[in-house]
Amino acid sequence: MERLAKADPGNARWQRELSLSYANVGFVLRAQGNLADALKAYRDSLAVRERLANTDPGNADWQADLARSYGLLAPVYEKLDNTAEALIALRKGREILATLVTHRAKQRAVEESPGVVRR
């Protein structure tokens, strides 16, 4: 997957798949108790997801992926006794999710407004 993603960095689908691959590697490493390498894999996933989210800030899926990345990092930081970084990751993820919820609530209000034509 890395080869494909590096060959075409503009291909968002491949980039997202790469971020998922890194996260999956992190899951396995974490389950094996290899927290340092799990942290690296999760950070690699985060880096790809940050690029995607910054490319299209209006893409809710990419923003949600980014929030999930922060959520994956937090418990690893905590297990590594780095509570400060765990809190930072949790706060960043929460901020993204709050923005998504607010945006969705505004969309729903517009969709449910009288006079809105539905197809």
Backbone as a chain_set.jsonl record, in Angstrom:
{"seq": "MERLAKADPGNARWQRELSLSYANVGFVLRAQGNLADALKAYRDSLAVRERLANTDPGNADWQADLARSYGLLAPVYEKLDNTAEALIALRKGREILATLVTHRAKQRAVEESPGVVRR", "coords": {"N": [[0.826, -1.189, 0.0], [1.968, 1.208, 0.741], [3.726, 1.718, -1.359], [1.986, 2.226, -3.524], [0.6, 4.481, -2.551], [2.692, 6.303, -2.281], [3.486, 6.492, -4.919], [1.415, 7.862, -6.09], [0.641, 10.468, -4.662], [-1.503, 12.209, -4.752], [-3.778, 10.738, -4.891], [-6.476, 10.335, -3.156], [-7.973, 8.184, -2.18], [-6.133, 6.063, -2.047], [-4.372, 7.168, -0.238], [-5.977, 7.304, 2.034], [-6.431, 4.566, 2.437], [-3.823, 3.826, 3.041], [-3.52, 5.147, 5.498], [-5.346, 3.673, 7.012], [-4.097, 1.195, 6.927], [-1.734, 1.687, 8.381], [-2.928, 2.236, 10.871], [-4.105, -0.256, 11.419], [-1.818, -1.848, 11.679], [-0.86, -0.663, 13.974], [-2.877, -1.489, 15.78], [-2.36, -4.246, 15.974], [0.286, -4.274, 16.952], [-0.084, -2.969, 19.382], [-1.76, -4.79, 20.69], [0.053, -6.808, 21.012], [1.594, -5.768, 22.931], [3.619, -4.084, 22.247], [4.163, -1.129, 22.626], [5.667, 1.169, 21.908], [6.234, 0.864, 19.144], [3.629, 0.635, 18.251], [2.701, 3.175, 18.818], [4.237, 4.636, 16.971], [3.176, 3.64, 14.546], [0.514, 4.522, 14.789], [0.973, 7.26, 14.822], [2.005, 7.58, 12.238], [-0.281, 6.968, 10.77], [-1.894, 9.077, 11.643], [-0.488, 11.263, 10.526], [-0.926, 10.951, 7.76], [-3.708, 11.184, 7.722], [-4.021, 13.772, 8.684], [-2.962, 15.228, 6.537], [-4.86, 14.609, 4.543], [-7.222, 15.651, 5.717], [-6.546, 18.353, 5.882], [-6.352, 18.958, 3.212], [-8.968, 18.928, 2.328], [-10.954, 20.436, 4.211], [-13.71, 20.41, 4.558], [-14.565, 17.839, 4.268], [-16.271, 15.544, 5.886], [-15.853, 12.844, 6.484], [-13.074, 12.529, 6.388], [-12.355, 14.252, 8.419], [-13.522, 12.945, 10.576], [-12.02, 10.58, 10.545], [-9.575, 11.671, 11.273], [-10.128, 12.531, 13.876], [-10.551, 10.008, 15.026], [-7.955, 9.01, 14.865], [-6.6, 10.551, 16.774], [-7.947, 9.574, 18.97], [-6.976, 6.975, 19.033], [-4.326, 7.34, 19.672], [-4.308, 8.388, 22.292], [-4.817, 6.376, 24.462], [-2.485, 4.866, 24.221], [-0.446, 6.692, 24.732], [-1.146, 7.139, 27.39], [-0.68, 4.61, 28.573], [2.032, 4.607, 28.302], [2.753, 6.284, 30.247], [2.524, 8.997, 29.67], [0.733, 11.239, 30.31], [0.149, 13.904, 29.73], [0.408, 14.15, 26.902], [-1.555, 12.334, 26.193], [-3.871, 13.631, 27.072], [-3.786, 15.907, 25.432], [-4.143, 14.714, 22.902], [-6.719, 13.617, 23.245], [-8.216, 15.965, 23.615], [-7.845, 17.266, 21.133], [-9.086, 15.451, 19.397], [-11.691, 15.552, 20.437], [-12.37, 18.227, 19.892], [-12.489, 18.228, 17.098], [-14.597, 16.407, 16.693], [-16.663, 17.813, 17.967], [-16.927, 19.996, 16.277], [-17.787, 18.686, 13.955], [-20.271, 17.679, 14.822], [-21.648, 20.048, 15.383], [-21.7, 21.204, 12.826], [-23.217, 19.285, 11.44], [-25.633, 19.499, 12.82], [-26.41, 22.068, 12.077], [-26.748, 21.669, 9.328], [-28.876, 19.876, 9.347], [-30.875, 21.474, 10.471], [-31.264, 23.333, 8.45], [-32.141, 21.641, 6.405], [-34.543, 20.812, 7.481], [-36.036, 23.057, 7.551], [-38.952, 25.051, 6.926], [-40.177, 25.306, 3.632], [-38.007, 24.356, 2.293], [-36.978, 22.668, -0.501], [-37.284, 19.322, -1.217], [-35.813, 16.524, -2.783]], "CA": [[0.0, 0.0, 0.0], [2.857, 2.372, 0.805], [4.248, 1.993, -2.702], [0.922, 2.85, -4.31], [0.321, 5.817, -2.006], [3.824, 7.175, -2.607], [3.512, 6.668, -6.371], [0.378, 8.823, -6.462], [0.23, 11.124, -3.415], [-2.753, 12.934, -4.945], [-4.896, 9.798, -4.891], [-7.0, 10.375, -1.787], [-8.409, 6.845, -1.77], [-4.939, 5.298, -1.663], [-3.844, 7.775, 0.986], [-6.828, 6.859, 3.146], [-6.123, 3.152, 2.654], [-2.538, 3.79, 3.728], [-3.751, 5.516, 6.901], [-5.998, 2.531, 7.644], [-3.08, 0.151, 7.074], [-0.91, 2.062, 9.531], [-3.729, 2.058, 12.09], [-4.239, -1.698, 11.656], [-0.536, -2.3, 12.212], [-0.856, -0.185, 15.35], [-3.741, -2.365, 16.583], [-1.658, -5.51, 16.211], [1.43, -4.013, 17.826], [-0.6, -2.654, 20.723], [-2.236, -6.055, 21.273], [1.244, -7.582, 21.359], [2.288, -5.081, 24.01], [4.711, -3.289, 21.691], [3.543, 0.2, 22.632], [6.487, 2.16, 21.198], [5.999, 0.713, 17.709], [2.217, 0.95, 18.015], [2.627, 4.636, 18.803], [4.781, 5.092, 15.682], [2.199, 3.309, 13.508], [-0.621, 5.434, 14.943], [1.419, 8.59, 14.386], [2.072, 7.552, 10.773], [-1.667, 7.067, 10.321], [-2.315, 10.453, 11.918], [0.141, 12.175, 9.56], [-1.653, 10.832, 6.488], [-5.056, 11.711, 7.922], [-3.914, 15.229, 8.779], [-2.814, 15.744, 5.168], [-6.159, 14.506, 3.866], [-8.162, 16.594, 6.332], [-6.138, 19.706, 5.513], [-6.617, 19.12, 1.788], [-10.401, 19.201, 2.164], [-11.494, 20.564, 5.57], [-15.149, 20.179, 4.562], [-14.855, 16.424, 4.124], [-16.586, 15.044, 7.234], [-15.249, 11.524, 6.689], [-11.649, 12.702, 6.699], [-12.279, 14.861, 9.746], [-13.824, 11.875, 11.541], [-10.826, 9.725, 10.592], [-8.564, 12.395, 12.035], [-10.531, 12.446, 15.286], [-10.284, 8.631, 15.452], [-6.509, 8.866, 15.06], [-6.276, 11.099, 18.096], [-8.489, 8.642, 19.94], [-6.096, 5.811, 19.105], [-3.066, 7.735, 20.315], [-4.465, 8.719, 23.717], [-4.557, 5.299, 25.421], [-1.092, 4.433, 24.144], [0.297, 7.678, 25.523], [-1.44, 6.919, 28.8], [0.041, 3.414, 29.014], [3.451, 4.956, 28.336], [2.867, 7.278, 31.328], [2.61, 10.345, 29.115], [-0.635, 11.732, 30.483], [-0.004, 15.209, 29.067], [0.147, 13.912, 25.479], [-2.853, 11.664, 26.101], [-4.902, 14.67, 27.189], [-3.743, 16.73, 24.217], [-4.766, 13.938, 21.828], [-8.161, 13.551, 23.504], [-8.808, 17.284, 23.364], [-7.874, 17.52, 19.689], [-10.141, 14.616, 18.831], [-12.983, 16.083, 20.881], [-12.636, 19.471, 19.158], [-12.898, 17.862, 15.735], [-15.935, 15.82, 16.773], [-17.618, 18.877, 18.297], [-17.138, 20.755, 15.037], [-18.607, 17.854, 13.07], [-21.636, 17.626, 15.359], [-22.246, 21.374, 15.179], [-21.948, 21.361, 11.385], [-24.325, 18.407, 11.073], [-26.856, 20.071, 13.392], [-26.787, 23.198, 11.218], [-27.257, 21.104, 8.08], [-30.19, 19.295, 9.616], [-31.813, 22.58, 10.68], [-31.581, 23.887, 7.129], [-32.928, 20.641, 5.68], [-35.867, 20.692, 8.075], [-36.703, 24.352, 7.523], [-40.089, 25.144, 6.005], [-39.874, 25.904, 2.341], [-36.865, 23.69, 1.659], [-37.436, 21.709, -1.499], [-36.596, 18.03, -1.121], [-35.906, 15.722, -4.023]], "C": [[0.875, 1.259, 0.0], [3.37, 2.737, -0.583], [3.211, 2.703, -3.566], [0.683, 4.285, -3.857], [1.45, 6.781, -2.335], [3.91, 7.452, -4.104], [2.512, 7.723, -6.829], [-0.149, 9.516, -5.202], [-1.064, 11.924, -3.534], [-3.978, 12.045, -4.939], [-5.405, 9.645, -3.459], [-7.424, 8.992, -1.298], [-7.219, 6.006, -1.307], [-4.335, 5.851, -0.379], [-4.663, 7.325, 2.199], [-6.56, 5.396, 3.465], [-4.792, 2.989, 3.38], [-2.713, 4.127, 5.205], [-4.419, 4.38, 7.661], [-5.009, 1.389, 7.872], [-2.183, 0.439, 8.268], [-1.668, 1.837, 10.848], [-3.878, 0.577, 12.427], [-2.946, -2.297, 12.206], [-0.429, -1.884, 13.683], [-1.704, -1.048, 16.264], [-3.009, -3.652, 16.964], [-0.505, -5.305, 17.194], [0.99, -3.713, 19.258], [-1.061, -3.927, 21.429], [-1.066, -6.936, 21.711], [2.031, -6.945, 22.5], [3.451, -4.231, 23.553], [4.209, -1.843, 21.523], [4.345, 1.239, 21.851], [6.255, 2.08, 19.692], [4.538, 0.977, 17.344], [2.036, 2.46, 17.928], [3.136, 5.184, 17.475], [3.776, 4.83, 14.559], [0.996, 4.252, 13.577], [-0.245, 6.852, 14.516], [1.528, 8.663, 12.863], [0.67, 7.675, 10.172], [-2.189, 8.491, 10.49], [-1.75, 11.423, 10.882], [-0.583, 12.141, 8.214], [-3.038, 11.455, 6.618], [-5.057, 13.232, 8.076], [-3.784, 15.848, 7.393], [-4.148, 15.715, 4.433], [-7.141, 15.538, 4.412], [-7.819, 18.031, 5.968], [-6.385, 19.998, 4.039], [-8.065, 19.52, 1.537], [-11.054, 19.272, 3.541], [-12.998, 20.313, 5.663], [-15.538, 18.711, 4.441], [-15.028, 15.806, 5.517], [-15.957, 13.684, 7.502], [-13.778, 11.648, 7.074], [-11.468, 13.345, 8.066], [-12.549, 13.805, 10.83], [-12.656, 10.905, 11.667], [-9.737, 10.376, 11.435], [-8.876, 12.333, 13.531], [-10.264, 11.044, 15.834], [-8.794, 8.41, 15.696], [-6.082, 9.402, 16.416], [-6.784, 10.173, 19.198], [-7.655, 7.373, 20.085], [-4.801, 6.133, 19.849], [-3.202, 7.854, 21.832], [-4.198, 7.543, 24.66], [-3.121, 4.78, 25.387], [-0.211, 5.401, 24.929], [0.092, 7.429, 27.021], [-0.673, 5.707, 29.339], [1.549, 3.653, 29.088], [3.737, 6.034, 29.386], [3.096, 8.694, 30.812], [1.199, 10.931, 29.112], [-0.863, 13.05, 29.766], [-0.328, 15.025, 27.581], [-1.192, 13.214, 25.272], [-3.98, 12.688, 26.163], [-4.953, 15.563, 25.961], [-4.447, 16.001, 23.078], [-6.282, 13.87, 22.017], [-8.846, 14.88, 23.215], [-8.898, 17.59, 21.878], [-8.978, 16.711, 19.02], [-11.524, 15.134, 19.181], [-13.346, 17.36, 20.127], [-13.122, 19.176, 17.745], [-14.319, 17.309, 15.753], [-16.997, 16.872, 17.094], [-17.941, 19.71, 17.064], [-18.031, 19.972, 14.081], [-20.057, 17.811, 13.527], [-22.35, 18.952, 15.129], [-22.607, 21.58, 13.712], [-23.149, 20.515, 10.951], [-25.647, 18.947, 11.62], [-27.346, 21.251, 12.549], [-27.356, 22.701, 9.901], [-28.677, 20.572, 8.267], [-31.24, 20.391, 9.793], [-32.225, 23.19, 9.347], [-32.476, 22.92, 6.362], [-34.357, 20.553, 6.195], [-36.634, 22.004, 8.088], [-37.885, 24.328, 6.576], [-39.658, 25.8, 4.699], [-38.677, 25.294, 1.645], [-37.407, 22.625, 0.728], [-36.595, 20.435, -1.361], [-36.805, 17.263, -2.402], [-36.091, 14.284, -3.694]], "O": [[0.557, 2.248, -0.661], [3.441, 3.912, -0.941], [3.529, 3.67, -4.259], [0.577, 5.194, -4.68], [1.2, 7.948, -2.637], [4.356, 8.523, -4.513], [2.731, 8.399, -7.835], [-1.24, 9.204, -4.726], [-1.662, 12.281, -2.519], [-5.104, 12.541, -4.979], [-4.826, 8.911, -2.657], [-7.248, 8.67, -0.123], [-7.298, 5.319, -0.288], [-3.846, 5.098, 0.463], [-4.11, 7.007, 3.252], [-6.472, 5.023, 4.635], [-4.651, 2.115, 4.235], [-2.127, 3.473, 6.067], [-4.099, 4.142, 8.826], [-5.074, 0.699, 8.889], [-1.902, -0.45, 9.072], [-1.111, 1.312, 11.812], [-3.787, 0.195, 13.594], [-2.978, -3.15, 13.093], [0.032, -2.654, 14.525], [-1.312, -1.319, 17.399], [-3.037, -4.085, 18.116], [-0.344, -6.069, 18.146], [1.62, -4.153, 20.22], [-0.791, -4.123, 22.614], [-1.181, -7.711, 22.661], [3.014, -7.511, 22.978], [4.198, -3.707, 24.38], [3.879, -1.408, 20.42], [3.76, 2.102, 21.198], [6.097, 3.108, 19.033], [4.244, 1.48, 16.26], [1.309, 2.96, 17.07], [2.533, 6.097, 16.911], [3.548, 5.698, 13.716], [0.515, 4.726, 12.547], [-1.055, 7.559, 13.918], [1.188, 9.682, 12.263], [0.462, 8.393, 9.194], [-2.84, 9.038, 9.6], [-2.463, 12.31, 10.413], [-0.822, 13.184, 7.605], [-3.487, 12.173, 5.724], [-5.996, 13.9, 7.643], [-4.412, 16.865, 7.1], [-4.521, 16.687, 3.777], [-7.815, 16.221, 3.642], [-8.72, 18.846, 5.765], [-6.604, 21.148, 3.658], [-8.359, 20.335, 0.662], [-11.642, 18.292, 3.998], [-13.506, 20.029, 6.748], [-16.721, 18.378, 4.505], [-14.052, 15.578, 6.231], [-15.566, 13.399, 8.634], [-13.3, 10.957, 7.974], [-10.53, 13.014, 8.791], [-11.884, 13.781, 11.865], [-12.335, 10.456, 12.767], [-9.061, 9.707, 12.217], [-7.984, 12.109, 14.349], [-9.806, 10.896, 16.967], [-8.414, 7.702, 16.629], [-5.293, 8.773, 17.121], [-6.135, 10.009, 20.231], [-7.635, 6.765, 21.155], [-4.257, 5.293, 20.566], [-2.3, 7.458, 22.57], [-3.409, 7.698, 25.592], [-2.6, 4.312, 26.4], [0.659, 4.985, 25.694], [1.033, 7.5, 27.811], [-0.09, 5.764, 30.421], [2.255, 2.985, 29.844], [4.819, 6.62, 29.411], [3.784, 9.491, 31.45], [0.568, 11.093, 28.067], [-1.953, 13.292, 29.247], [-1.237, 15.671, 27.06], [-1.884, 13.473, 24.288], [-4.935, 12.614, 25.389], [-6.032, 15.935, 25.5], [-5.256, 16.597, 22.365], [-7.039, 14.046, 21.062], [-9.933, 14.912, 22.637], [-9.909, 18.115, 21.411], [-9.714, 17.226, 18.178], [-12.421, 15.158, 18.338], [-14.506, 17.554, 19.762], [-14.061, 19.807, 17.259], [-15.15, 17.693, 14.93], [-18.102, 16.827, 16.554], [-19.093, 20.081, 16.839], [-18.934, 20.541, 13.468], [-20.97, 17.898, 12.707], [-23.514, 18.978, 14.729], [-23.69, 22.072, 13.395], [-23.996, 20.977, 10.187], [-26.673, 18.858, 10.946], [-28.547, 21.414, 12.335], [-28.341, 23.248, 9.406], [-29.557, 20.799, 7.436], [-32.367, 20.253, 9.319], [-33.392, 23.522, 9.14], [-33.456, 23.334, 5.743], [-35.277, 20.252, 5.435], [-37.761, 22.06, 8.582], [-37.839, 23.666, 5.539], [-38.864, 26.741, 4.693], [-38.359, 25.674, 0.518], [-38.204, 21.779, 1.134], [-35.365, 20.475, -1.386], [-37.862, 17.35, -3.027], [-36.19, 13.452, -4.595]]}, "num_chains": 1, "name": "protein.A"}
